[in-house]
């Protein structure tokens, strides 16, 4: 059975037995998405680029802002493009374009403006690879176990975070920083040639050959797009999760340079950061299991607060700090990183339904990502002004306290019956 022919989700007990091809495809898609490759490669690339090009770490940090700005635009286009031209076509074009763009980075010269331009353009040409595509497939195939299914799929970024730093360190130690970008180019191309072209639905995101009338009806229920925009809870989600995402962006791209500054070698720093990916996976699965059983904002308040502890642990680290201490600090940040995206996808589907999920989740990602464009500029200013990471760590810790507390104001889930009378046609 292919992902395209998987039922939308039949009896709850059979959701995983019939939906595992969809899960496998979506997990691989998330792992090779342009956002995951860019975010989890930059920390490893910073020191080699600093040495080869003479760019400062503060200047390299700003590349994240251009990445976030491009991402904010792309996530608001992908849902419409998938429905208009078909998911397979949009994703296929995106994967080939991303591969070519990454390969072109190997030709960069000493003007950092070209890097900024590339990090802005990559999310736009790679919009078909974003998690909006992969989470919508899963949300429409799973109902009772949707939280766990989403968490398993979004573990793809954990796989990337765990494997990519060491892979890039190995290739760059042998063939230079250019080999790092050529490695990044190969990954989405490999994904398309082995899985996506065959198993990705050709048209839209509608589940084919669905045998469950209840689950098809559930996919049509939800709050109209315009109504959701007027709902306080939607903007609370945006603000609360935006603060956490900003902090995690900062930690994901600065942990390896921070570890290098306190005396770890490139291989040691990459190895420690590999724990980030493993703990991200653990956070995704653990949180995904819990939010199927408990109130998701309460789970979020705990899980998304853990990076604050990790930041404070890094705050006092120096050359004498034991490696296990650094591993634990990295793991706490990774757990929160894993929980954040999982919780975001789940909250949008539970509070606003699936009727306009693609548009609402895309807008949520756009707003959160756009807000995150400010964070790298702030972090770069802190790095220049203080010459170290202490101020940045304190800001990140504060974000990971305030953001989760805001989610506690969301209240109870709306009753699904309140969504039933909403027509399927999308609102303007």
C-alpha positions as MATLAB code, in Angstrom:
seq = 'XXXXXXXXXXXXXXXXXXXXXXXXXXXXXXXXXXXXXXXXXXXXXXXXXXXXXXXXXXXXXXXXXXXXXXXXXXXXXXXXXXXXXXXXXXXXXXXXXXXXXXXXXXXXXXXXXXXXXXXXXXXXXXXXXXXXXXXXXXXXXXXXXXXXXXXXXXXXXXXXXXXXXXXXXXXXXXXXXXXXXXXXXXXXXXXXXXXXXXXXXXXXXXXXXXXXXXXXXXXXXXXXXXXXXXXXXXXXXXXXXXXXXXXXXXXXXXXXXXXXXXXXXXXXXXXXXXXXXXXXXXXXXXXXXXXXXXXXXXXXXXXXXXXXXXXXXXXXXXXXXXXXXXXXXXXXXXXXXXXXXXXXXXXXXXXXXXXXXXXXXXXXXXXXXXXXXXXXXXXXXXXXXXXXXXXXXXXXXXXXXXXXXXXXXXXXXXXXXXXXXXXXXXXX';
ca = [
       0.000    0.000    0.000;
       1.369    3.387   -0.952;
       0.964    6.639    0.863;
      -1.378    7.782   -1.834;
      -3.772    4.901   -1.258;
      -3.710    4.863    2.498;
      -7.156    5.225    4.042;
      -7.806    8.438    5.842;
      -7.841    6.484    9.072;
     -10.253    3.728    9.765;
     -10.896    2.318   13.208;
      -8.608    4.061   15.671;
      -6.875    0.794   16.484;
      -5.975    0.401   12.821;
      -4.687    3.904   12.187;
      -1.024    2.933   12.440;
      -1.379   -0.415   10.673;
      -2.890    1.291    7.625;
      -1.101    4.623    7.877;
       2.543    3.627    8.367;
       3.496    4.280    4.705;
       2.220    7.830    5.106;
       4.223    8.214    8.320;
       7.421    6.931    6.714;
       7.086    9.208    3.698;
       6.287   12.269    5.798;
       9.118   11.600    8.272;
      11.659   11.413    5.449;
      10.154   14.552    3.941;
      10.497   16.516    7.164;
      14.082   15.276    7.622;
      15.099   16.595    4.200;
      12.983   19.763    4.279;
      14.802   22.957    3.410;
      14.170   24.444    6.855;
      15.647   21.457    8.712;
      18.717   21.307    6.475;
      19.418   25.032    6.798;
      18.870   25.359   10.545;
      20.785   22.254   11.624;
      23.692   22.801    9.254;
      24.457   26.437   10.031;
      26.004   25.857   13.449;
      28.481   23.384   11.956;
      29.239   25.664    8.999;
      29.862   28.842   11.017;
      33.459   28.168   12.081;
      34.653   26.864    8.655;
      33.030   29.846    6.906;
      34.483   32.229    9.487;
      37.971   30.923    8.745;
      37.600   30.624    4.973;
      35.733   33.861    4.260;
      36.693   36.094    7.159;
      33.049   36.666    8.120;
      32.278   37.305   11.793;
      29.965   35.047   13.760;
      27.620   37.968   14.346;
      27.336   38.509   10.584;
      26.774   34.795    9.972;
      24.076   34.780   12.656;
      22.050   37.258   10.578;
      21.661   34.615    7.840;
      18.983   33.071   10.075;
      16.893   36.239    9.706;
      16.954   35.946    5.922;
      16.049   32.264    6.238;
      13.134   33.142    8.524;
      11.896   35.909    6.220;
      11.878   33.588    3.221;
      10.198   30.901    5.289;
       7.475   33.288    6.433;
       6.516   33.920    2.817;
       6.790   30.326    1.633;
       4.550   28.686    4.241;
       1.671   30.949    3.240;
       1.900   29.883   -0.408;
       2.438   26.141   -0.201;
      -1.112   25.156    0.826;
      -2.646   27.001   -2.120;
      -0.049   25.682   -4.572;
      -0.572   22.080   -3.428;
      -4.298   22.369   -4.063;
      -3.855   24.209   -7.352;
      -1.077   22.188   -9.005;
      -0.846   18.984   -6.984;
       1.449   18.034   -4.153;
       3.727   15.808   -6.218;
       4.422   18.521   -8.781;
       5.032   21.277   -6.227;
       7.258   19.150   -4.014;
       9.196   17.684   -6.934;
      10.040   21.083   -8.387;
      10.994   22.317   -4.920;
      13.351   19.425   -4.199;
      15.228   19.785   -7.480;
      15.461   23.560   -7.046;
      16.778   23.188   -3.493;
      19.428   20.707   -4.638;
      20.648   23.113   -7.330;
      20.646   26.058   -4.924;
      22.665   24.220   -2.274;
      25.184   23.143   -4.907;
      25.572   26.756   -6.030;
      26.657   27.743   -2.507;
      29.938   25.938   -3.161;
      30.732   28.770   -5.602;
      30.314   31.559   -3.035;
      32.938   34.288   -2.862;
      33.814   36.644   -0.027;
      30.690   38.838   -0.188;
      28.351   37.676    2.575;
      25.454   39.298    0.732;
      25.302   36.277   -1.575;
      24.852   34.023    1.434;
      22.059   36.222    2.777;
      20.348   36.145   -0.615;
      20.655   32.373   -0.799;
      19.223   31.849    2.678;
      16.258   34.066    1.753;
      15.588   32.389   -1.595;
      16.030   28.762   -0.499;
      12.826   28.600    1.620;
      10.883   30.156   -1.262;
      12.022   27.715   -3.932;
      11.813   24.873   -1.406;
       8.303   25.683   -0.200;
       6.982   22.283   -1.283;
       9.283   20.560    1.213;
       8.009   22.432    4.292;
       6.279   20.627    7.177;
       2.953   22.162    6.075;
       2.891   19.566    3.296;
       3.841   16.610    5.452;
       1.719   17.416    8.522;
      -1.437   17.886    6.466;
      -1.089   14.402    4.988;
      -0.785   12.991    8.501;
      -3.556   15.117   10.033;
      -6.011   13.839    7.425;
      -5.043   10.193    7.923;
      -5.068   10.144   11.728;
      -7.717   11.221   14.210;
      -7.604    9.528   17.605;
      -3.809    9.184   17.554;
      -3.122   12.388   15.651;
      -0.830   13.832   18.312;
       1.432   10.774   18.352;
       1.390   10.503   14.552;
       2.401   14.140   14.144;
       5.134   13.716   16.730;
       6.571   10.691   14.922;
       6.627   12.511   11.589;
       8.165   15.648   13.043;
      10.942   13.492   14.502;
      12.433   13.928   11.047;
      14.029   17.163   12.223;
      15.502   15.253   15.151;
      17.081   12.778   12.758;
      18.531   15.725   10.840;
      19.823   17.414   13.992;
      21.387   14.172   15.235;
      23.079   13.101   12.008;
      23.773   16.224    9.952;
      26.429   17.956   12.138;
      28.659   14.886   12.253;
      28.107   14.172    8.554;
      29.050   17.726    7.586;
      32.037   17.759    9.949;
      33.325   14.563    8.330;
      32.897   15.786    4.742;
      34.310   19.259    5.405;
      37.340   17.894    7.255;
      38.274   16.025    4.073;
      37.173   18.255    1.204;
      36.531   21.711    2.661;
      33.451   23.774    3.420;
      32.240   23.462   -0.179;
      31.703   19.739    0.398;
      29.291   20.611    3.188;
      26.961   22.417    0.796;
      27.278   19.689   -1.834;
      26.231   17.176    0.834;
      23.191   19.316    1.606;
      22.363   19.365   -2.120;
      22.418   15.573   -2.332;
      19.910   14.916    0.468;
      16.658   16.323   -1.032;
      17.608   14.900   -4.417;
      18.010   11.459   -2.853;
      14.652   11.842   -1.084;
      12.859   12.626   -4.337;
      14.472    9.869   -6.377;
      13.827    7.156   -3.781;
      10.435    8.036   -2.246;
       8.567   11.198   -3.158;
       8.097   10.740   -6.909;
       6.453    7.365   -6.347;
       4.467    7.681   -3.126;
       3.487   11.339   -2.848;
      -0.168   12.031   -3.783;
      -0.336   13.510   -7.258;
      -3.247   15.857   -6.649;
      -3.864   17.926   -3.554;
      -3.873   16.546   -0.070;
      -7.152   14.676   -0.127;
      -6.846   11.076    1.129;
      -7.673    8.572   -1.571;
      -9.989    5.549   -1.280;
     -11.104    6.593    2.180;
     -13.371    4.058    3.871;
     -14.286    5.994    6.988;
     -17.147    8.461    6.569;
     -16.538    9.764   10.071;
     -12.929   10.687    9.378;
     -13.731   12.224    5.997;
     -16.339   14.358    7.732;
     -13.779   15.300   10.390;
     -11.466   16.553    7.659;
     -14.247   18.947    6.567;
     -14.977   20.343   10.025;
     -13.369   23.385   11.454;
     -13.453   27.093   12.056;
     -13.556   29.251    8.915;
     -10.289   30.974    8.147;
     -11.655   34.493    8.647;
     -13.273   33.539   11.951;
     -10.043   32.001   13.231;
      -8.199   35.227   12.462;
     -10.551   37.013   14.873;
     -10.069   34.410   17.592;
      -7.831   35.449   20.499;
      -6.523   31.903   20.875;
      -4.951   31.899   17.416;
      -2.840   34.938   18.252;
      -1.960   33.605   21.698;
      -0.580   30.508   19.947;
       1.376   32.728   17.584;
       2.880   34.881   20.338;
       3.604   32.120   22.857;
       5.162   29.748   20.368;
       6.906   32.602   18.564;
       8.883   33.423   21.697;
       9.941   29.799   22.097;
      10.857   29.425   18.416;
      13.009   32.560   18.558;
      14.946   31.134   21.486;
      15.340   27.720   19.869;
      16.558   29.277   16.608;
      19.222   31.042   18.634;
      20.283   27.906   20.475;
      20.211   25.624   17.426;
      22.583   27.842   15.460;
      24.851   28.936   18.309;
      25.360   25.803   20.418;
      28.241   24.426   18.323;
      30.143   27.766   18.206;
      29.506   28.181   21.951;
      30.959   24.725   22.611;
      33.964   25.521   20.418;
      34.566   28.707   22.422;
      34.765   26.811   25.709;
      37.434   24.502   24.317;
      35.777   21.575   22.530;
      37.112   20.404   19.178;
      34.915   20.428   16.080;
      34.284   16.689   16.415;
      33.508   16.959   20.143;
      31.149   19.900   19.626;
      29.373   18.061   16.816;
      29.069   14.982   19.009;
      27.559   16.950   21.888;
      25.127   18.687   19.557;
      24.107   15.277   18.222;
      22.345   14.795   21.564;
      20.137   17.726   20.557;
      18.697   15.611   17.760;
      18.231   12.507   19.908;
      16.489   14.481   22.652;
      14.403   16.294   20.040;
      13.089   12.910   18.912;
      12.408   11.890   22.517;
      10.597   15.176   23.119;
       8.479   14.743   20.018;
       7.387   11.196   20.829;
       6.878   11.855   24.536;
       4.902   15.037   24.011;
       2.931   13.519   21.133;
       1.862   10.655   23.376;
       0.934   12.970   26.247;
      -1.124   15.471   24.251;
      -3.355   12.642   23.011;
      -4.212   11.988   26.677;
      -3.744   15.276   28.527;
      -4.515   18.955   27.952;
      -1.944   20.054   25.367;
      -1.258   23.583   26.717;
      -0.434   22.080   30.127;
       1.977   19.629   28.544;
       3.465   22.515   26.568;
       4.051   24.611   29.681;
       6.312   21.904   31.079;
       8.053   20.713   27.906;
       8.702   24.154   26.444;
      10.063   25.400   29.755;
      12.909   22.871   29.780;
      15.133   24.867   27.365;
      15.185   27.673   29.942;
      16.953   25.303   32.336;
      19.349   24.237   29.573;
      20.214   27.872   28.793;
      20.993   28.558   32.447;
      23.222   25.470   32.558;
      25.183   26.752   29.550;
      25.462   30.151   31.202;
      28.098   28.972   33.654;
      29.950   26.587   31.330;
      33.689   26.918   30.755;
      36.687   24.751   29.870;
      36.375   22.829   33.146;
      32.688   21.968   32.693;
      32.151   18.181   32.516;
      30.913   16.846   29.194;
      27.859   15.181   30.835;
      26.749   18.630   32.047;
      26.957   19.975   28.488;
      25.118   16.926   27.178;
      22.288   17.432   29.678;
      21.987   21.139   28.860;
      21.853   20.347   25.145;
      19.288   17.604   25.741;
      16.953   19.946   27.643;
      17.018   22.434   24.785;
      16.456   19.595   22.320;
      13.404   18.291   24.181;
      11.807   21.712   24.014;
      12.675   22.023   20.345;
      11.019   18.698   19.646;
       7.910   19.622   21.584;
       7.378   23.047   20.009;
       6.485   22.108   16.434;
       4.511   19.062   17.528;
       2.434   21.178   19.896;
       1.890   23.875   17.268;
       0.473   21.438   14.703;
      -1.724   19.789   17.321;
      -3.081   23.031   18.789;
      -4.091   24.381   15.386;
      -5.922   21.158   14.489;
      -7.700   20.845   17.875;
      -8.701   24.456   18.471;
      -9.607   25.296   14.862;
     -10.302   21.945   13.162;
      -9.121   20.635    9.790;
     -11.376   22.664    7.506;
      -8.779   25.384    6.854;
      -5.870   23.660    8.591;
      -3.417   24.184    5.732;
      -4.043   27.921    5.566;
      -4.151   28.432    9.333;
      -1.059   26.355   10.078;
       0.748   28.004    7.196;
      -0.180   31.447    8.524;
       0.864   30.417   12.034;
       4.249   29.299   10.739;
       4.548   32.478    8.720;
       3.788   34.758   11.665;
       6.059   32.827   14.021;
       8.858   32.658   11.473;
       8.536   36.326   10.577;
       8.767   37.197   14.258;
      11.863   35.052   14.474;
      13.602   37.191   11.862;
      14.138   39.798   14.570;
      15.849   37.381   16.961;
      19.085   36.817   14.980;
      19.620   40.578   14.668;
      19.155   40.886   18.423;
      21.485   37.953   19.086;
      24.083   39.372   16.684;
      23.938   42.722   18.499;
      24.385   40.947   21.832;
      27.375   39.006   20.483;
      29.005   42.193   19.207;
      28.219   44.153   22.358;
      29.254   41.575   24.935;
      31.747   39.423   23.045;
      30.143   36.277   24.447;
      26.967   34.250   24.729;
      25.816   35.060   28.295;
      23.313   37.790   27.381;
      21.868   35.693   24.563;
      21.406   32.727   26.900;
      19.528   34.879   29.412;
      17.194   36.227   26.713;
      16.527   32.711   25.403;
      15.763   31.471   28.914;
      13.259   34.299   29.443;
      11.498   33.511   26.149;
      11.152   29.858   27.177;
       9.441   30.887   30.406;
       7.057   33.567   29.119;
       5.968   31.744   25.939;
       4.759   28.516   27.600;
       2.911   30.476   30.297;
       0.907   32.294   27.612;
      -0.348   28.958   26.246;
      -2.000   28.206   29.590;
      -4.600   30.887   28.746;
      -5.996   28.956   25.748;
      -8.738   27.212   27.730;
     -10.623   24.035   26.873;
     -10.720   22.505   23.411;
     -13.850   23.512   21.453;
     -16.411   20.749   20.983;
     -16.159   19.127   17.551;
     -19.920   19.531   17.217;
     -19.356   23.267   16.957;
     -17.487   22.678   13.690;
     -19.985   20.390   11.951;
     -22.113   23.021   10.228;
     -19.182   24.812    8.655;
     -19.115   24.256    4.869;
     -16.006   22.794    3.288;
     -15.438   25.589    0.811;
     -12.614   27.812    1.938;
     -13.337   31.328    3.016;
     -11.523   34.232    1.437;
];
